[in-house]
């Protein structure tokens, strides 16, 4: 029981040290960069690209690694 308590105490001390020593920092907001028309388009298009990647390209890549599609598309490991 004492061994478990010691490990728990050591874990709590280590966790507290990590939290205190590494404060989170946010990026500085730059209104000139965030208002640029290309950045505004990126705000809109990025989530769409992530969705397309997740729903279409990753499953297609997975499927292309399997036979008979691997031979059909000439994919080599």
JOMOJO-V582964 format. One line per field, one symbol per residue. phi: phi as a letter, one per 20 degrees, with the letter a starting at -180 (. if undefined). psi: psi as a letter, one per 40 degrees, with the letter a starting at -180 (. if undefined). Layout:
phi = ???
psi = ???
This chain:
phi = .fffffffffffffffffffecffceffedffffefgfffffgeegffffffffedffffffffedfeffffemedf
psi = ddddddddddddddddddddegiihiihhhdddeehdddddddddddddddddddddddddddeeiieddddefhi.
